[in-house]
């Protein structure tokens, strides 16, 4: 169940840190990739070398690597993880998390994490019973964090009572159970989703047309993943050689920019989310010849007229309950152009591709995207398969819905 899962383990300064070594061992044994963050106080109980050996990854303890000055980005760590476990979580760290204090790498990563957070309190019985701790734990629970209840037993102070960190086997079992339930969870269940994809073909005469190099791979990947997420998906698809793998996707085949615009505009009022991934022609011939144009000695001049701007049209009619996502394929001033397009067309998010990036853009099986939302939050992703990029885009949309 944990194979391929990316789990951050945060270790704060409590005696129960010795148990965390066994948690890491079990996570790795069960197939998880583990990275460990430690506070300075935690290093007084267990050495970073122990956790580095068990996790097979360097242990991060500060904002910068003292050997080379590299920045340990809490943002990147928060985006990398599928789950963040803080064990042990002392009363001090719990208080800081509940109040948004970020004075070490572990805490700043907590505030940046977009993944589920599991917290395993560990402290003396009187500290756990204190009203301040009780309020702080309930605050973290209200934030949506998962609290792994401490057990009752002999404590480091010599007292007996509730406060012992949950046993490693219990914690790993809870994590496995979470991922097992999450596997059947469909975050877009009940949502109606409209996607357009592929190129358009603008006819010049019966045998020639204007088009582009779009393969439709990105939009088709989005349609497949959205159906897996439980959405009812309509895919308005230009002329491509590919098709969705998921037979639940309703495909509407079109050819020209005009036909794609008609389908998207007519279907948009009935959808909750629209993702405009198609490479729609900006211009089309003003006159289509009914007979094949013969080659002659003179230059051929084509008069091109603008096509309907689908994103602009949908952006003008979008209701507050609808989410509209667009794409921007740029070669220069990428971020500036994408931001301008997002604002001008009233989009909620825009996915930026750069043709200057190797392995990104038309026809490739991979993509390197940057997602910008209307609040100017910028999420940059590494080069990955278009299926994986589709998951990043849909997860961003899910976060907006929530």
C-alpha positions, 0 to 999 in steps of 0.5 A: 500500500505504501509502494511509491508513496513519498512521506516526510517525517518531521522529528521534534525534540522529545525522548520518543524520537528513538521510536521514530527510527523504527517508524522510518524503517517500517515505512521504507520496508513497505516501499515508501520513499522517506525524507526526514526533517529534524529540529535542533532539539531532536538531534540531542536525542537521535543523531541525523546519521541514524535517520539518514541511514534508515531513510536512505536520504540526507536528513535536513535540519536547517534552511541551508546546507552549511557545506555548500549553502544550498537552500532547503526549500520548505515549499518544494518539500511540502509539494513533494510529499504525499503525507507529512508525519510529525513524530514525536510532536512535542507540546512546544511544536504543537503550540507553534503549529497551532499558532502559525509560528515558523522558526525552523525548517520542520515548521515552515514545511508544515505551513507549506504542506499541501498533503495530509499531515499526521501528528503524533503527540508525545509529552508528560501527562500533565502537559497533555492535560493542560488546557493550552495543549488541549486547545492547540491539539483541537485547533490542529484537528480543526485545521484538518490534521490527523491526530494520532492519539498518544497511549497510556503507560510509563512516561519519561518523568516516571509518572504513569498516564496518557502521553506516550507516543503511539507505537511505530506499528500503530502509526504505520498501520494508520498511514497504510489505512489512510492511503487505502481509503484514499485510493477509493476516494474520488475528489471530483465525484459528481462534478461535470467537467469540460475539456477541449484538446488537440489542434483544429484544421482550418480549410483552405480548399478541399485538400489543404488546411492550416493547422499546428503540431498539437497531438492532443496528448495533454488534454486526453491525459487530463480527460482520463485522469478526471474520469478516474477522479470521478468526474463526468467528462466531456472531451471536445477533441480536434483531429488527432490519432489518439483517443482516451483510454477511459471509456467513461469519457464522452468524446465529441469530435470536431475539426475547425475552430468554429466547430470547437467553439460551438461545442464548448460554448454550448456545453459550458453552462452545464459544467462545473469545471472547464479546462481549455487545453486545445491548440485552437487556430487564432485565424482561419481563411476568410474564403474557402475555395470549393475547388483545389487551388492550382499551382501557378506562377504568381504568389498565393495570398490568403486573407485570414480572419480571427476565430472565436476566442473560446477562453475569452467567451467562456470567461465572460459568462463564467459564474462564481461557482464555475472554474475555468482553466486555460493553457499558455504556450509561450516562447518569450516573457513566459510568466508575464504573458501567462499572467496577462492572459489569465487576467484578460480572459477571467481564468481561475488558473493558467497552465504555462508551457514553454517551447524553450524547455526540452521535452515540453510542448507539442507531441512530447510524452512529457511536459514541464508546467507552471501553474498560476492562479488568480491570486498569483500563487505560482507552482512550478513542476519538474519535467514529468509524463503528461499523465503525471502533469495532468494529476498536478493540474487536477489536484490544483483544481481540487484545492480550489474547489475546497 
